[in-house]
Amino acid sequence: MNQFEQQQGPRVDISATTPLVCACGNETFKEVMYMRKESRLMSGLPTDRLVPIQLIACDKCGELIEDFIPAPLQQFYGKNSSSDVEIL
């Protein structure tokens, strides 16, 4: 493996890939950041702390891309979550 591959990762033949398409038909996505607050009582720290959570959403309709939501966060941000999360 040469130095370029180590820095950039392995080369990908783009013609051998398929696009990720949202249910709305859009093929562009954006990174979105959610913030959760952890109580100092739970963390043992002297103050509450903010926990950033980076997810991927459709650039057109705002739908979170389920495949990129880590398993522990599915209950909060997945399609079967109890929260009404909307991205503007």
C-alpha positions as semicolon CSV with decimal commas, in nm:
position;residue;x (nm);y (nm);z (nm)
1;M;0,000;0,000;0,000
2;N;0,148;0,333;-0,099
3;Q;0,138;0,653;0,104
4;F;-0,147;0,803;-0,106
5;E;-0,373;0,503;-0,038
6;Q;-0,295;0,520;0,333
7;Q;-0,398;0,885;0,349
8;Q;-0,694;0,874;0,109
9;G;-0,814;0,515;0,159
10;P;-0,842;0,253;-0,113
11;R;-0,939;0,364;-0,463
12;V;-1,300;0,306;-0,558
13;D;-1,424;0,235;-0,910
14;I;-1,722;0,473;-0,909
15;S;-1,879;0,288;-1,204
16;A;-1,908;-0,019;-0,979
17;T;-2,115;0,166;-0,719
18;T;-2,484;0,246;-0,689
19;P;-2,630;0,574;-0,565
20;L;-2,802;0,607;-0,229
21;V;-3,148;0,743;-0,302
22;C;-3,390;0,879;-0,043
23;A;-3,755;0,769;-0,047
24;C;-3,836;1,115;-0,191
25;G;-3,608;1,043;-0,489
26;N;-3,330;1,281;-0,387
27;E;-2,965;1,173;-0,412
28;T;-2,798;1,449;-0,205
29;F;-2,752;1,445;0,170
30;K;-2,624;1,668;0,448
31;E;-2,468;1,622;0,787
32;V;-2,692;1,726;1,075
33;M;-2,595;1,769;1,438
34;Y;-2,817;1,682;1,731
35;M;-2,723;1,780;2,083
36;R;-2,810;1,580;2,393
37;K;-2,745;1,699;2,746
38;E;-2,605;1,464;3,007
39;S;-2,671;1,549;3,368
40;R;-2,370;1,599;3,592
41;L;-2,537;1,353;3,829
42;M;-2,515;1,079;3,563
43;S;-2,165;1,162;3,439
44;G;-2,001;1,233;3,774
45;L;-1,860;1,555;3,630
46;P;-1,890;1,890;3,808
47;T;-2,123;2,030;3,539
48;D;-2,375;1,903;3,285
49;R;-2,223;1,832;2,946
50;L;-2,344;1,847;2,588
51;V;-2,304;1,538;2,371
52;P;-2,297;1,609;1,994
53;I;-2,452;1,345;1,768
54;Q;-2,374;1,369;1,398
55;L;-2,624;1,205;1,160
56;I;-2,696;1,210;0,785
57;A;-3,024;1,347;0,645
58;C;-3,175;1,394;0,300
59;D;-3,098;1,742;0,170
60;K;-3,446;1,774;0,020
61;C;-3,696;1,626;0,268
62;G;-3,484;1,610;0,585
63;E;-3,546;1,238;0,644
64;L;-3,271;1,080;0,852
65;I;-3,094;0,798;0,670
66;E;-3,168;0,491;0,879
67;D;-2,855;0,301;0,766
68;F;-2,633;0,568;0,920
69;I;-2,799;0,585;1,261
70;P;-2,590;0,384;1,510
71;A;-2,785;0,104;1,682
72;P;-2,782;0,268;2,029
73;L;-2,944;0,580;1,879
74;Q;-3,219;0,402;1,682
75;Q;-3,459;0,435;1,974
76;F;-3,424;0,814;1,964
77;Y;-3,382;0,891;1,593
78;G;-3,495;0,581;1,400
79;K;-3,829;0,541;1,223
80;N;-3,973;0,357;1,523
81;S;-3,858;0,619;1,773
82;S;-4,097;0,779;2,015
83;S;-3,966;1,131;1,952
84;D;-4,093;1,357;1,675
85;V;-3,761;1,471;1,528
86;E;-3,787;1,701;1,229
87;I;-3,503;1,857;1,036
88;L;-3,557;2,198;0,885
